[in-house]
Amino acid sequence: MVYPIAKNGNQSPLAFTYCFGDRFTVYWEYNSRPHHFYHGAFWWIAEVLPRISIEQSHCKAEGNGERNCHSESADIILLEKNLLILESGVTERRKTFANIIKYIRMGTSSNFGNMFSVLGASALLPFLPMQPVQILINNLLYDFSQTGIPFDDVDREQLVKPPKWKIDNIQRFMIFIGPISSIFDYANYALMWFVFGANSREHQALFQTGWFVESLMTQTLIVHVIRTAKVPFFQSRASFPMLAIAATVMGVGMYLPFSPLATSLGFVPLPAVYFIWLALILTCYCVLTQFVKNWFIKNYGYS
């Protein structure tokens, strides 16, 4: 980056390189000839030499109102002569990157787990595990719950060092975390089949409603476990917008089977005891995911 300072005697503006790895490399341009040598030499020293340093920088910034040649080469123009503004920019960049990684981890692991759940249900059940319109609504609500991620808080530990893009880490996370949701999907299948008797085409609506609610609850709630390397809700809590959106989505998911739209969407009211089983499934799911996440962080790291 380039940041101009007051020029005195033989010094031209200060030019330095700033890469997003947070390393500063300072380049000072000293005049090799006196300013009064002749006008052409002064122009070369005051205009061309600083511009060479500007062009060689990774990212260029300068104060507002400086020379045109500097402004043309700059990537950033500082409205105030204060480099602390750049610190805020670096922090926001790291926060944005961390939230992007959250979204990718949640999306890949969720889709990977759902693939196993749907494949198994399609092979074992005499009916569809969920109606197409129910899958669309489930995905719509789940996607809406992810809109709070850009507004989420990031743990201070993730802002200390520059983050790195590690696709192999994301792949491992998907492989180890994704199938956990399938375990509890199959537990819900068994619950609906054996406990609530939804084991025939006549009772498929009950089965589909039960899996719709359980699937949406687990996908929405597990976001809060995956978003941090710490213990969720106790050591690290999501931002208010993310909590509010997640609570809204979960509330809508539980309300739909009892709403006026239930019949047209293929839902039926769930028995009250189902929600006790659901609470048990969600608790076990979060505990197991937290345990596997801690093991993953210990062996492969989190960022």
N, C-alpha and C positions, 0 to 999 in steps of 0.2 A: 504494500500500500504506500501511498505518497501523502505526506502531511506537511504542508509548508510552514516554515517558521520564519521569524524575522531574520533578514539577511544582514550580516555585518562584515564589512571588509571583504575577505576572501572566501566566504562561505556561500554556497548556493543553498536552496531549500533542502531540507532533510528528506531523504528518500529511504524507505525501508520496505521490506517484503514481509507480508503477513499471510501465512497459510493457515488453513483451518485446523491444522494440527497444533495450533496455539504456539508456534515458534516465531519469534521476531528476529529478523536479520537486518541490521542497520547498515546503510550505505551512506557515507558522507562524501560529498563532492567538493573537492577543494579546487579553487582556481589555480591553474598553472601559470596564469599570466595576470598581471595587474589589470584592474578594470580600466585604467586610463591608457592601456597600451594602444588600442584602436577600437573603433566601434564594432567591427566585425568579430573580433576576438571576444569582446564582452557579450555579444549576442550568442556566440557559440557556447560560452561558459554558462550564461544565465538561462538559456532556453534549451539548447540541444543536449548538453550533458545530463541535466536532471531528467529530461524526457527519456534518455537511454535507460536510466535506472527505473523509470516508471514502466517502460515497455517490458523490462525484464522481470518485473514483479509478478507474483502469482495473482494478486488482487490489488487494485490500485484505488486509493482514496485520497481526496484532497479537500481543503477548505473551500467554502463557497466564495466566489468572487476572485479567484486567483487567475493566473494567466490562461489564455484560451488553449494553448497547446497542452497544458496540464489537464484541463477540464476534459479535453477531447480524449485523452488517454486514460482517464480515471474510470474505474468501475463504480466507485462510490464517491459522492460529494457530501462532505460533512457540513451541515448547516451551522454547527457550532465547532469551535476549535477545541474539542475535548475528546481524547481517545477513549475515555471510559464508556462512551456510547458503544464502542466496538465490543466491550465486555458483555453488555446486555445482548448484543446481537449473537455472540458466540453461545451464550446461555440459552437463548431462545432456539438457536439452531440445534443444540444438543437435546433440548426438550422435544422439539418437533421430531427429530430422528428417533428418539426413544419411543414416542407414541406411534410412529410408523411401524417400528418393530413389534410393538404390542399388537397392532392390528394384523400384521402378517402372521404372527404366532397364533393368534386366536383363530384367524380364518383357515389357516392350513391344518391345524390340529383338529378343529371342529369338523371340517369337511372330510378329513382322513378318517375320523371316528365314525361319522355318519355313513360313510361308504360301507364299512363293515356291518353296521346295524341294518341298513337297508338290504344288503346282500343276504344276510342271514335270515331276516324276516321274510323276504321274497321266496327263499328256498324252503322254509319250514311252515309257513302259514298257508291255510287254504283260501286266504283273501288278502287284499292289499293292506299292508300295515298302516297306511295313511292315504287318504284320498288326494288326488292331484291338487285340488283347490286348497286342501288343508296344508299341503307342503308349501304351496305358494304363500299362504298367509304366514306360516311358520317362518319362512325365509324373510318375508317382508318385515315382520316384527323383530326378528333377530338382527337384520341389517339396520333397522332403525335404532336398536339398542347400541350399535357401534358408533352412531353419530356423536356420542359424547366423548369418544376417545381424544379428538383434537383438543378438547378443553380439560383433559385430565391432568392431574398433578404428576410430577415425576420425582422419585426418591432422590434425595440430595447426593447419594453415592453415585448415581448414574450421571451426574453433572460434573463430577470432579475431573474425569479424564475424557479425552476425545473419543467418541464411540467409533466402532469399526463395523463395517458390513461383513458379516460372517454367514454365508449361505449354508455352510455345513452345520453350523450351530442351529439354525432354523430347521434344517432337515431332521437333525437328531431330535429336536424338541417335538416336532410333529410325530415322529415315530414312537417316542416314549409316552407322550401325553395324550395323543389322539385316541388310541384304542381304549383308554380308561373310560371314556364316555360310553363306548360300546358295551362294556361290562355291565353298566347300570341300565343301559337300554334293554339288554337281555334280561336283567333282573326285573325290569318293568314288564317285559313280555310275560315272564313267568307269573308275575303278580296278577296281571289282567287275565291270563289263561286259566290259572289254577284257583286263585282266590276269588276273583269276581266272575268266573265262569264265562268269559268272553272268548269262547273256543269254537264258535260256529259262525256261519255267514249271517245268521239271524241276529247275532250279537256283535257283529264286526264294528258297528258304530261306537259301541262302548270301548272296545279295544283301541280303535283309532283315536278316540277322544283322549283316552288315558295316555297314549304315547305322545300325542300332540302336546299336551300340557307338560308332561315330564321332559320331553325333548327341549321345549322352549325354556323351561325353568333351568335345566342344567346348562344349556348354552349361554344363557344370559348371566347366570350366577357365576359360572366358572371364569368369566372375564375378570372378576375381581381377584381371583386366585392367581391368574396368569400375569396380571399387569405389574406385579411387584415381586422382587426376590425375597421379601419379608413375609411375615404372617399377615394375611389380609384382615382388614377391619380393626385389628389390634395394634400392629406395628406400622401399618401403612393403609391409609384410607383414600379411596378415590375422591375426586372433586365432586362438589355438589351437583353440577349439571349431569355428570355421569351417573351418580347415584339416583338422581331424580328420573332420568330416562330409563334406567334399568328397572326401577320400581314400577314405573308406568307400564312398561312392556310386560312385566310379570303379572301385574294386575289385570291388564287387558287379556292376557293369555288364560288366566283363571276365570275371567268373567264370560268369555265367549261361549262356553258350553251351556251357560245359563241365560244367555242373552236372546233377544227375539230373532237374531240371525242364526241361531244354533241349527235349526232344522234345515235351512237352505244350504248351510255349510257342512252338513252331515254330522253334526255334533249331538251328543245326548248329555243330559245332566249326570255328573259323577257323584257317587255316594260319598257322604261326609267322611267315612273311614278311609277313603282313598287318600285324602290329604294328609292323614297321619302317616301312611306309608310313604307318601311323597316327601314329607319332611325328613323321614329316616333315610330315604334314598339320597336326597340332596346333601344331607350332613355327611354321610359316608363317602359320597362322591368328592366333596370338598376336602375331606380329611385325607383320602387316598391320593388325590391330585397334589395336595400340599406336600405329602410325604415323598412322592415321586419327584416333584419339583425340587425339593431340597437335595435329594440324591443327585439329580441332574446338575444342579448348580455346583455341587461339590466335585463332580467328575468333569464337567465340561464348561462350567462358568455360565453366566447369565447374559452377558453382553458380548 
